[in-house]
Amino acid sequence: MPYSTFPAVISFADKKNSSPVITAKFGDENDEDFGVRMANAVEVQEIDINFYMSKELWLPAGARGAFGGQIVAQALRAAFYTIGDEFDIHSLHSYFILPGNVETPVIYQVQRLRDGKSYATRFVTASQKGKAIFVCSFSFTKPDNSVQLNHQTEMPSVPDPETLPSDVELLQKALEQNDLPPKYREFIKLQIEESSPVDYRKINIPQPSLIARRWFKTRGQLDSDKRLHACVIAYASDSGFVGTAAKANGLPSKGIGMLASLDHSMWFHAPARADSWLLYDMHSPRTNNGRAMAFGRIYSRDGTLVATTAQEGVLRLSKREQEKRREMIDNKSKL
């Protein structure tokens, strides 16, 4: 079915006034292409040597701050602007320090740590109002045309994305339930209205399970800039990632008190187009001490492993869920 909306964002670019302009909805037939909007979401503008500024930020419904994947992608975009065209990204390692405020532009400062013959290293600090909210190290490399070793894990067998409903369609179906609490119904409506620039197709796996899988691609064509595609893949890799741990514990969304990324790492193995279907195969090996781990593999449709991801996040139970589980433990101890 057609998608007629785009996430609520605050745009800072090319505005003469000091107040950000909130573009809550897009979707008119004459509006710009979804691919252009996706490119804008990860773009930054140069404001001085080694300094870049976000053009827009997105606050997802119910989130504490700006979407983490957008911060990662914009930091990568800033680092790319300081690297020669002959270099490709091969890894990044980041920490989320503070929630991003979508009403204030993010300033990305790039430190040029090393420019070698085969590798180059950059360190990016993302700040708002003088405080670091995010840091990330990036390593870039030139293509190696020598004779090499090559192996990879096999892509799991899953249904084709065309046979699966999108996230928006699942939300619309959920609205058909007559017994939804009013607040939850309004929350679902808000999620539909701010439909993501990325089309996610969840693969149904009986819960609880340590594994979660989904297809994704942009809802519009991107140009051939391979660096743009790498940024968009980084953007999408953060979505729903650490939530895999909640599913591993059979925890419903209403039982979550806090869910937030602490760090995010990626290894890029091969170039891929973000506007073609990619499979995100995720699993969570451990949850404890209010934190959760998740690992992921991203495959192109032909089975090529294009990226590997890792993330740790905060995962805390709501007070009600804690009371519920404490009561269950007490009842068991009495038996």
Secondary structure, DSSP 8 states (H G I E B T S, - for coil): --------EEE-TT-SSSS-EEE-----TTS--HHHHHHHHH-EEEEETTEEEESEEE--TT-SSS-HHHHHHHHHHHHHTTS-TT-EEEEEEEEE-S---TTS--EEEEEEEEE-SSEEEEEEEEEETTEEEEEEEEEEE----S--------------GGGS--HHHHHHHHTT-TT--HHHHHHHHHHHHT--SEEEEEE---SS-SEEEEEEEESS---S-HHHHHHHHHHHHTTTSTHHHHHHTT--GGGEEEEEE-EEEEEE-S---TTS-EEEEEE---EETTEEEEEEEEEETTS-EEEEEEEEEEEEE-HHHHHHHHHHHHHHHH-
